[in-house]
Amino acid sequence: MLSSLSAADLRALRVFQTIYECGSFAAAERRLDVRQSTISAQLAGLEQRLGFRLCERGPGGFRLTERGRAMLEAHARLNLAIEDFTETAADLSRRAVGTLRLGLMDNTSTDPRFPTVELLRRFHERAPEVSLEIVQDIQSTLAEQVLDRTLDLAIGAFPADTRFDLAPLYVERHFIYCGPPHPLFDAAPVAISSRQLEAERWVRRSYELTPLEGQGPTIGRAAAVAANLEAVAVILRSLPVLGYLPEHFANAVAGGAELRRVTEDGALSHRISLLSRAGRRDTAAMKRFRTLATGFARQGG
């Protein structure tokens, strides 16, 4: 029976976690760069100290026992506790160290309303010992990663949710655009009715964005679906369809020459915020980044 945790136990638990993630001892051998015999010995030693089997292995493959599954869940909680301890120690030392894992919605760097590049540069100057990990994805994925602590903070257009804290940064404006294949390209911008917009074919996004206020016009059927802004722009430049894009991004694509704003009507505003998990204590690195980001927001960039 295990009465205390040693460094060897922690290593063996990490090996067990890796075997589970890889699905087999052979795959774990490749990831860990350790022989299967060594992996088996570490796991067997851990099981002996625990007093029960963590998994079944043999000709039938690798399979977790019920107790093994419970140990993986306990190991995840242990990792969070260790992370909390490390963050507290860093706070007590008043040094911003470690890693800041930041999520960004796609194509934020071209928006003049908020200087993302300058923000990251300034953060590095003020926290040179912090390593930055940046993930760019759609808002729903970023929110999930903040919730499970894969990310510390994220910047995007997030709806209100009691599981998160939101610090407003700026407002992003989206307009209706088309490319050269569309008949309106040479005539835009023009006055166009809601009925005409509904009759058009569109490129839709595969994810939802909640407007800051009101709703846009009722749009027509989707001729294409895009998972990010770059894909929307490619489709607009390739097909005779309409689609929404942020003004700053449309201007940045080929200098704006291959995209034309169809109309001044139907614009949508989205609040861009700094997202964190509700109730989570900021690390020193998170505090420093939050202070800088909200400072830039108050200054209007």
Secondary structure as a PSIPRED ss2 file (coil, helix, strand):
# PSIPRED VFORMAT (PSIPRED V4.0)

   1 M C   1.000  0.000  0.000
   2 L C   1.000  0.000  0.000
   3 S C   1.000  0.000  0.000
   4 S C   1.000  0.000  0.000
   5 L C   1.000  0.000  0.000
   6 S C   1.000  0.000  0.000
   7 A H   0.000  1.000  0.000
   8 A H   0.000  1.000  0.000
   9 D H   0.000  1.000  0.000
  10 L H   0.000  1.000  0.000
  11 R H   0.000  1.000  0.000
  12 A H   0.000  1.000  0.000
  13 L H   0.000  1.000  0.000
  14 R H   0.000  1.000  0.000
  15 V H   0.000  1.000  0.000
  16 F H   0.000  1.000  0.000
  17 Q H   0.000  1.000  0.000
  18 T H   0.000  1.000  0.000
  19 I H   0.000  1.000  0.000
  20 Y H   0.000  1.000  0.000
  21 E H   0.000  1.000  0.000
  22 C H   0.000  1.000  0.000
  23 G C   1.000  0.000  0.000
  24 S C   1.000  0.000  0.000
  25 F H   0.000  1.000  0.000
  26 A H   0.000  1.000  0.000
  27 A H   0.000  1.000  0.000
  28 A H   0.000  1.000  0.000
  29 E H   0.000  1.000  0.000
  30 R H   0.000  1.000  0.000
  31 R H   0.000  1.000  0.000
  32 L H   0.000  1.000  0.000
  33 D C   1.000  0.000  0.000
  34 V C   1.000  0.000  0.000
  35 R C   1.000  0.000  0.000
  36 Q H   0.000  1.000  0.000
  37 S H   0.000  1.000  0.000
  38 T H   0.000  1.000  0.000
  39 I H   0.000  1.000  0.000
  40 S H   0.000  1.000  0.000
  41 A H   0.000  1.000  0.000
  42 Q H   0.000  1.000  0.000
  43 L H   0.000  1.000  0.000
  44 A H   0.000  1.000  0.000
  45 G H   0.000  1.000  0.000
  46 L H   0.000  1.000  0.000
  47 E H   0.000  1.000  0.000
  48 Q H   0.000  1.000  0.000
  49 R H   0.000  1.000  0.000
  50 L H   0.000  1.000  0.000
  51 G C   1.000  0.000  0.000
  52 F C   1.000  0.000  0.000
  53 R C   1.000  0.000  0.000
  54 L C   1.000  0.000  0.000
  55 C E   0.000  0.000  1.000
  56 E E   0.000  0.000  1.000
  57 R C   1.000  0.000  0.000
  58 G C   1.000  0.000  0.000
  59 P C   1.000  0.000  0.000
  60 G C   1.000  0.000  0.000
  61 G C   1.000  0.000  0.000
  62 F C   1.000  0.000  0.000
  63 R E   0.000  0.000  1.000
  64 L E   0.000  0.000  1.000
  65 T C   1.000  0.000  0.000
  66 E H   0.000  1.000  0.000
  67 R H   0.000  1.000  0.000
  68 G H   0.000  1.000  0.000
  69 R H   0.000  1.000  0.000
  70 A H   0.000  1.000  0.000
  71 M H   0.000  1.000  0.000
  72 L H   0.000  1.000  0.000
  73 E H   0.000  1.000  0.000
  74 A H   0.000  1.000  0.000
  75 H H   0.000  1.000  0.000
  76 A H   0.000  1.000  0.000
  77 R H   0.000  1.000  0.000
  78 L H   0.000  1.000  0.000
  79 N H   0.000  1.000  0.000
  80 L H   0.000  1.000  0.000
  81 A H   0.000  1.000  0.000
  82 I H   0.000  1.000  0.000
  83 E H   0.000  1.000  0.000
  84 D H   0.000  1.000  0.000
  85 F H   0.000  1.000  0.000
  86 T H   0.000  1.000  0.000
  87 E H   0.000  1.000  0.000
  88 T H   0.000  1.000  0.000
  89 A H   0.000  1.000  0.000
  90 A H   0.000  1.000  0.000
  91 D H   0.000  1.000  0.000
  92 L H   0.000  1.000  0.000
  93 S H   0.000  1.000  0.000
  94 R C   1.000  0.000  0.000
  95 R C   1.000  0.000  0.000
  96 A C   1.000  0.000  0.000
  97 V C   1.000  0.000  0.000
  98 G E   0.000  0.000  1.000
  99 T E   0.000  0.000  1.000
 100 L E   0.000  0.000  1.000
 101 R E   0.000  0.000  1.000
 102 L E   0.000  0.000  1.000
 103 G E   0.000  0.000  1.000
 104 L E   0.000  0.000  1.000
 105 M C   1.000  0.000  0.000
 106 D C   1.000  0.000  0.000
 107 N C   1.000  0.000  0.000
 108 T C   1.000  0.000  0.000
 109 S C   1.000  0.000  0.000
 110 T C   1.000  0.000  0.000
 111 D C   1.000  0.000  0.000
 112 P C   1.000  0.000  0.000
 113 R C   1.000  0.000  0.000
 114 F C   1.000  0.000  0.000
 115 P C   1.000  0.000  0.000
 116 T H   0.000  1.000  0.000
 117 V H   0.000  1.000  0.000
 118 E H   0.000  1.000  0.000
 119 L H   0.000  1.000  0.000
 120 L H   0.000  1.000  0.000
 121 R H   0.000  1.000  0.000
 122 R H   0.000  1.000  0.000
 123 F H   0.000  1.000  0.000
 124 H H   0.000  1.000  0.000
 125 E H   0.000  1.000  0.000
 126 R H   0.000  1.000  0.000
 127 A C   1.000  0.000  0.000
 128 P C   1.000  0.000  0.000
 129 E C   1.000  0.000  0.000
 130 V E   0.000  0.000  1.000
 131 S E   0.000  0.000  1.000
 132 L E   0.000  0.000  1.000
 133 E E   0.000  0.000  1.000
 134 I E   0.000  0.000  1.000
 135 V E   0.000  0.000  1.000
 136 Q E   0.000  0.000  1.000
 137 D C   1.000  0.000  0.000
 138 I C   1.000  0.000  0.000
 139 Q H   0.000  1.000  0.000
 140 S H   0.000  1.000  0.000
 141 T H   0.000  1.000  0.000
 142 L H   0.000  1.000  0.000
 143 A H   0.000  1.000  0.000
 144 E H   0.000  1.000  0.000
 145 Q H   0.000  1.000  0.000
 146 V H   0.000  1.000  0.000
 147 L H   0.000  1.000  0.000
 148 D C   1.000  0.000  0.000
 149 R C   1.000  0.000  0.000
 150 T C   1.000  0.000  0.000
 151 L C   1.000  0.000  0.000
 152 D C   1.000  0.000  0.000
 153 L E   0.000  0.000  1.000
 154 A E   0.000  0.000  1.000
 155 I E   0.000  0.000  1.000
 156 G E   0.000  0.000  1.000
 157 A C   1.000  0.000  0.000
 158 F C   1.000  0.000  0.000
 159 P C   1.000  0.000  0.000
 160 A C   1.000  0.000  0.000
 161 D C   1.000  0.000  0.000
 162 T C   1.000  0.000  0.000
 163 R C   1.000  0.000  0.000
 164 F E   0.000  0.000  1.000
 165 D E   0.000  0.000  1.000
 166 L E   0.000  0.000  1.000
 167 A E   0.000  0.000  1.000
 168 P E   0.000  0.000  1.000
 169 L E   0.000  0.000  1.000
 170 Y E   0.000  0.000  1.000
 171 V E   0.000  0.000  1.000
 172 E E   0.000  0.000  1.000
 173 R E   0.000  0.000  1.000
 174 H E   0.000  0.000  1.000
 175 F E   0.000  0.000  1.000
 176 I E   0.000  0.000  1.000
 177 Y E   0.000  0.000  1.000
 178 C E   0.000  0.000  1.000
 179 G C   1.000  0.000  0.000
 180 P C   1.000  0.000  0.000
 181 P C   1.000  0.000  0.000
 182 H C   1.000  0.000  0.000
 183 P C   1.000  0.000  0.000
 184 L C   1.000  0.000  0.000
 185 F C   1.000  0.000  0.000
 186 D C   1.000  0.000  0.000
 187 A C   1.000  0.000  0.000
 188 A C   1.000  0.000  0.000
 189 P C   1.000  0.000  0.000
 190 V C   1.000  0.000  0.000
 191 A C   1.000  0.000  0.000
 192 I C   1.000  0.000  0.000
 193 S C   1.000  0.000  0.000
 194 S H   0.000  1.000  0.000
 195 R H   0.000  1.000  0.000
 196 Q H   0.000  1.000  0.000
 197 L H   0.000  1.000  0.000
 198 E H   0.000  1.000  0.000
 199 A H   0.000  1.000  0.000
 200 E C   1.000  0.000  0.000
 201 R C   1.000  0.000  0.000
 202 W E   0.000  0.000  1.000
 203 V E   0.000  0.000  1.000
 204 R E   0.000  0.000  1.000
 205 R E   0.000  0.000  1.000
 206 S C   1.000  0.000  0.000
 207 Y C   1.000  0.000  0.000
 208 E C   1.000  0.000  0.000
 209 L C   1.000  0.000  0.000
 210 T C   1.000  0.000  0.000
 211 P C   1.000  0.000  0.000
 212 L C   1.000  0.000  0.000
 213 E C   1.000  0.000  0.000
 214 G C   1.000  0.000  0.000
 215 Q C   1.000  0.000  0.000
 216 G C   1.000  0.000  0.000
 217 P C   1.000  0.000  0.000
 218 T C   1.000  0.000  0.000
 219 I C   1.000  0.000  0.000
 220 G C   1.000  0.000  0.000
 221 R C   1.000  0.000  0.000
 222 A E   0.000  0.000  1.000
 223 A E   0.000  0.000  1.000
 224 A E   0.000  0.000  1.000
 225 V E   0.000  0.000  1.000
 226 A E   0.000  0.000  1.000
 227 A C   1.000  0.000  0.000
 228 N C   1.000  0.000  0.000
 229 L H   0.000  1.000  0.000
 230 E H   0.000  1.000  0.000
 231 A H   0.000  1.000  0.000
 232 V H   0.000  1.000  0.000
 233 A H   0.000  1.000  0.000
 234 V H   0.000  1.000  0.000
 235 I H   0.000  1.000  0.000
 236 L H   0.000  1.000  0.000
 237 R H   0.000  1.000  0.000
 238 S H   0.000  1.000  0.000
 239 L C   1.000  0.000  0.000
 240 P C   1.000  0.000  0.000
 241 V C   1.000  0.000  0.000
 242 L E   0.000  0.000  1.000
 243 G E   0.000  0.000  1.000
 244 Y E   0.000  0.000  1.000
 245 L E   0.000  0.000  1.000
 246 P E   0.000  0.000  1.000
 247 E H   0.000  1.000  0.000
 248 H H   0.000  1.000  0.000
 249 F H   0.000  1.000  0.000
 250 A H   0.000  1.000  0.000
 251 N H   0.000  1.000  0.000
 252 A H   0.000  1.000  0.000
 253 V H   0.000  1.000  0.000
 254 A H   0.000  1.000  0.000
 255 G H   0.000  1.000  0.000
 256 G H   0.000  1.000  0.000
 257 A C   1.000  0.000  0.000
 258 E C   1.000  0.000  0.000
 259 L C   1.000  0.000  0.000
 260 R E   0.000  0.000  1.000
 261 R E   0.000  0.000  1.000
 262 V C   1.000  0.000  0.000
 263 T C   1.000  0.000  0.000
 264 E C   1.000  0.000  0.000
 265 D C   1.000  0.000  0.000
 266 G C   1.000  0.000  0.000
 267 A C   1.000  0.000  0.000
 268 L E   0.000  0.000  1.000
 269 S E   0.000  0.000  1.000
 270 H E   0.000  0.000  1.000
 271 R E   0.000  0.000  1.000
 272 I E   0.000  0.000  1.000
 273 S E   0.000  0.000  1.000
 274 L E   0.000  0.000  1.000
 275 L E   0.000  0.000  1.000
 276 S E   0.000  0.000  1.000
 277 R E   0.000  0.000  1.000
 278 A C   1.000  0.000  0.000
 279 G C   1.000  0.000  0.000
 280 R C   1.000  0.000  0.000
 281 R C   1.000  0.000  0.000
 282 D C   1.000  0.000  0.000
 283 T C   1.000  0.000  0.000
 284 A H   0.000  1.000  0.000
 285 A H   0.000  1.000  0.000
 286 M H   0.000  1.000  0.000
 287 K H   0.000  1.000  0.000
 288 R H   0.000  1.000  0.000
 289 F H   0.000  1.000  0.000
 290 R H   0.000  1.000  0.000
 291 T H   0.000  1.000  0.000
 292 L H   0.000  1.000  0.000
 293 A H   0.000  1.000  0.000
 294 T H   0.000  1.000  0.000
 295 G H   0.000  1.000  0.000
 296 F H   0.000  1.000  0.000
 297 A H   0.000  1.000  0.000
 298 R H   0.000  1.000  0.000
 299 Q H   0.000  1.000  0.000
 300 G C   1.000  0.000  0.000
 301 G C   1.000  0.000  0.000
